[in-house]
Amino acid sequence: MNRQFRTIRLDSRPQGLLAQVAAVIVGVLVLGVAIVVGGILLSVILGLGLIAAVLLYCRVWWLRRSGALDPQAKDQVIETDYIVVSTSQTDDDPDSTDR
């Protein structure tokens, strides 16, 4: 049993001029597709980052406008009057109210 095995080395250059030209063309096409896909992904990532930055800026602007981020707003006390609309009493203790 004498079998011959054909081995293909990946680091060897293709045999023949036509195979070399085809390999160069395929390599250039793969490189071009990789560059285009990379550019598209980069622009999508940058676009999402820009949208997130604008939303964050708008949120901070809204909180500052409403006074939620104002450090002096914590020291302010708002006083008001209120009226009890209804109370609930239990049968055991008429003076107690539910809270």
C-alpha angles and dihedrals in degrees: 000000000000109000125177118215121204113219124199116207114206094204095056124096118248116264116247134023096265092053091049092050090048091049091052092049092049091047092051091048092050091048091049093050091048091052093048094047091046091051092050092049092047092051091048091051093047091047092052090048090051091050090049091049092050091048091049091049091050091048093051091046091051093049092049091047092052092046097243092124094044109114091204091057091073091064094055120099122204115208123199144159125238139191124217106235100189139356131200120219128194122228094239099053117026092190096057122089130200114250 
